[in-house]
């Protein structure tokens, strides 16, 4: 098995914000935690633009930081959305053009709902398509997972694909959808997606150093996975989802185009791309054609993050303030948006100054439940021994403390949760953090019966487990939570559903730990996508967890 993956998530709830006045100052603080690589920033404040670099990039030599090449990952989706808008302006397609009409004679669809997916739905992550196709592992390389995924595999997937969502119009982030959109637009223009983006987007905007393969004279900085060097990523049929490389200078130009569309040669396309097209609660607001729309310190923003195997990036535009922020990192350990949030001037209330109050048991029992942001992200609220715990998909459960009825605060991080009522019944919750708000609707699903344990009880599970023919899974314990990490991927929490049995909440997968005749943990089994993959433990434990 060469490629096992669970989704990487973009939202960050429980994180302590490093506050700084400028983007370069925020980057300098974050770079102290980088084990390798650097952070290049570009920031426009009014009429002034400043570039900076922090961290280490010896391969850069004397090159200006704004001229170093980075993979920008999913920010490529914004270019793909803008390319769709330009194709609409040129009357080559409409937003309601279906993939079935564009692939007529090439694909015989098993599910007519797949054929009926529109280009707008692909651009807004409302197609109902999954994050990745179910044949993504075909030809995948561990350090370059998209390099072998060609048009034949993509079309084969579409022929057999079936939508399982009752409401496919709900936002659900899809690399597949954006990649498919790029592939189709390339076909519309009679060239590759990369060529179409360069000709229709980059050249009119004056971006000379943005492409899948920019000019040879420019230096692609070395990508890093934590401490170690890794390999650049390559894309074929799904290039529209994350294949572009660029510089801070070019990304600043692109941000300025989003800031002042009327000053560009693409003003009609930009005007269309920047119209809200669908709700995107998990991303803080709405989505246009590829571009995400939310709020930062109360002001409307245009934004997107990117991440590949050894790079992370972030782009933020605040039109009302004339601000453009660009973050490029050649390490996958820090998200671009984390650095941007470090510029926030909002001073959160110090948890130490908050006053906790007791609430009656009959009130506390009203809060547990599942609160949906969209199909992929949700808040889960548990009540254990009189304590309310809250998690956001892909993050640990964090204890929260009442400051008033229906209003809770965290001691571990400056953030608050409000439970919202309608006619006395709780129907949603709102997270307040870093000057932003996220509201999630309460679903009818009951909360899971997770067992929450102490670090000491979980510690015996910690260790390294070797997946057969693949990379190892490393299991660690942090803040009363077990984390599992496949080498080269982000660590994700796993939650106990039964003795020695843990499940992920980012994807449908389970880890079942096994024991020897002395009750010592000697391995685990990964259950995912119908596969059962054993993983013997590299080093035996010294004790079993108490139950």
Secondary structure, DSSP 8 states (H G I E B T S, - for coil): -------------S------SSHHHHHHHHHTT-SS-EEEEEEEETTEEEEEEEE--GGGTT--GGG-BEE-GGGHHHHHHHHHHHHHHTTS--TT-BHHHHTTTT---SSHHHHT-BHHHHHTT-S---SS-TTTTTT-BTTBTTTT--HHHHHHHHHH-----S-TTS----HHHHHHHHHHHHHHHTS-HHHHHIIIIIHHHT-TT-BSS--TTS-B---EETTEE------STTGGGT--EE-HHHHHHHHHHHH-GGGSTTHHHHHHHTS--EEEGGGTEEE-SS-EEEEETTEEEEEEEEE-SS-EEEEEEEGGGTEEEEEEESSTTS-HHHHHHTT-------GGG-------HHHHTTT-EEEESSSS-EEEEEEETTEEEEEETTS--EEEEEEETTEEEESSSSEEEEEEEETTEEEEEEEEETTEEEEEEE-SS-----B---HHHHGGG-EEEEETTS-EEEEEEETTEEEEEETTS--EEEEEEETTEEEESSSSEEEEEEE-TTS-EEEEEEEETTEEEEEEESS--SS----
